[in-house]
Amino acid sequence: MKKKSIYLMIIYAVLFIGLVLFTTLPNEYRTQTTEKHFVKIIDVDRVILFELFSDIEKYPLVLPENIISADIKSINKNIFIVEMVVHEAGIKIPLEVKHEIFPSSRHTITILTGDAKDTVLDIVFEDYESKTQLTVNMELHTKGILTPFGFLVSTEYQSAMNTVIESFIDYLNKINQI
């Protein structure tokens, strides 16, 4: 056998053994809950930023590499149920997501289906001089294939949150609303 084939067999064997061990673990070891809190000051008007965050159907334009579609299925006052298709690491994941919008102040996102079911992102928008202070409280629930994400260090979550926020700001710059 070639050296490359031997390495691949070893990698596949380790992955297979890891999956077998993972699937035989009791459920309490296969789920993870993580709480994170972020605060960021953004040099964008609060109302403009809030309106973009609340325009759910624009998410595929704001985050084109990660959100393929965002289709609103129902609206009840300030609660939107949205079917989203998310793309990450070459995998497309359909999700049902609840967006609860409190005009110009708060946007709460709850994942209703999938391996991140019951994950909540609570985003609070506050005036900070002529800027916006975003406070994000996240309660991440993971199970199944997403369980390892629950063990990431805070800097990884902060980096991901900064990337998302920067995408919203870049979109605003692109459409010249800042």
Residue, then its C-alpha position, 0 to 999 in steps of 0.5 A: m500500500k502507498k503511504k498516503s493510503i495508510y495515512l487515510m486508513i488511520i484517519y478513517a479508523v480514528l474517526f470511526i472509533g470516535l463516532v462509535l464512542f460518541t454515539t454510545l455515550p449517555n445523552e447527558y454527555r452528548t449535549q452541551t449548554t454554554e452561556k456567553h455575553f458580549v458588548k460592542i460599541i458600533d459607530v452606526d446609528r441605533v435605528i439604522l442598525f436595528e432596522l437591518f438586523s430586523d429585516i430578516e429576508k435580507y440575511p442572505l444578502v448580508l451573510p451570503e456565505n452562511i445564509i442561503s435563504a430566509d423565508i418568513k412562514s408566519i408573523n404574529k405581532n412582533i414574532f416571526i417564524v422563519e425557515m432558514v437554510v444555513h451553510e457552514a463548512g460545506i454542509k447545508i442545514p435547514l432550520e426553523v427560527k423564531h425572531e422576536i422583535f421589540p422595535s428599536s431596542r431588542h431582537t431575540i432569536t431562538i432556534l426551534t429545530g436541529d442540533a442547536k434547538d433552544t439556542v437563544l441570541d438576545i441582542v439589545f440595541e442601546d444609544y451610546e453617544s452617537k453610536t450604538q451599543l450592542t449587547v448580545n446574550m447567548e445561550l447555546h444549546t448543542k447536541g449531536i454533531l454540534t456538541p464540540f462547539g459548546f466547548l469552544v473558548s470565549t475568544e472563538y465566540q467573540s470572533a464569530m460575533n464580530t464577523v457577523i456584526e462586521s458583515f451587517i456594517d459592511y452591508l450598510n456601507k455597501i448600500n450607503q446608509i451610514 
